[in-house]
Amino acid sequence: MEFWLAICAGRIVRAAFTTDGCGASIACGAAAASLVENKTIREALSITPARVEAAVGNLPADHKHCALLAVNTLRATLKKLAIVEKAGFASQPERAGEPIRNQMFCNFFAGAGTIIANQDKARQLDRKETNMNTTQSTPETIPAARIPLIGEPAPAFKAHTTQGPIDFPKDYQGKWVILFSHPADFTPVCTTEFMTFAKMQPEFKALNCELVGLSIDSHYAHIAWLRTIKEKIKYKGMANVEITFPVIADIKMDVAKTYGMLQPGASDTQAVRAVFVIDPKSIIRAILYYPLSNGRNFQELKRLLFALQTSDKFGVATPADWQPGDDVIVPPPGSCGTAKERMEKPDPDAYAMDWFITFKKLPKEKLNIPPEANI
């Protein structure tokens, strides 16, 4: 078992772990990581195996040693972190007996007292540097990646997920994709979102759309969390929910940075609730951002997806609050002559309010909606 910890202003702001052990080991590691977040090193050192067992719940007697292992490994990591904190830089702790490599899994550069780290080195901002214009970069800071825009190709990446490796967007050619991020595993809002998305997954599949999730957590944390959702969590009549869509382990933040999912005003260590709707040609068609505190409306995501598909298929636009079967908007004329003709010789299947705003009927029967889409 191995832990990664990030400290900012004297508190552990991010914790992740990996293990090659059994399911109980995964659950205990995830519980221990969750317990130390937002704690000082001293507070984290007081966490006991009993607290880890309580956080896991129903830990079999013959697996209680996993809680002890998690606590002992965590304490060793915390002691190393305490040493490097005094030295003024951050490190990635290694397994027992191995040296510290002066690495860390993420960057922090929000302000004074924040530890900065990257793959090669890490150090603390001194007073002079903290007074610098924050738009200026130093060798230790990495400027935020530009957010991909609507109409641009979806940035490519390869990643490990809970359903195996993916090559994105190559693996999804010919399909719509909803790529979405969530702040962290073992958090309540994210849990309700994942359960809702899993319940609606057949509806999205019926619309030729795949779901791909992401958070800045380890692969093992994902597995432990998804197992907990299936075994313990009930929400709005949903229970025993199994998450079968892939969830990306983005512990190094590579994908989150590429897609602009990290927004320092919200959090330096957790992705916001970003949604990218990507079409079968791998072009970004819609982008939505939600804050950490508020869950997404998944019916609206499905409505938006179908509206985009309808616009593509019929060459129309959809008005405010459009639902399948409602009237649609005919694209406005591109010349004065066309505008005049539209008003003087109206299309019998359309009705014009004025030259620039024309509606036409598009009955639900013409949309050929798959019954499984539940629209």
Buried (B, 14 or more C-beta within 10 A) or exposed (E): BBBBBBBBEEBBBBBBBBBEBEEBBBBBBBBBBBBBBEBBBEBBBEBEBEBBBEBBEEBEEEBBEBBBBBBEBBBBBBEBBBEBBEEEBBBBBBEEEEEEEBBBBBBBBBEEEBBBBBEEBBBBBEEEBEEEEEEEEEEBBBEEBEBBEEEEEBBEBEBBBBEEEBEBBEBBEEBBBBBBBBBBBBBEBBBBBBBBBBBBBEBBBBBBBBBBBBBBBBBBBBBBBBBBBBEEBEBEEBEEBEBEBBBBBBBEBBBBBBBBBBBEEBBBBBBBBBBBBBBBEBBBBBBBBBEBEEBBEBEEBBBBBBBBBBBEEBEBBBEEEBEBBBBBBBEBBEEEEEBEEBEEEEEEEBBBEEBEEBBBEBEEEEBEBEEEBEB
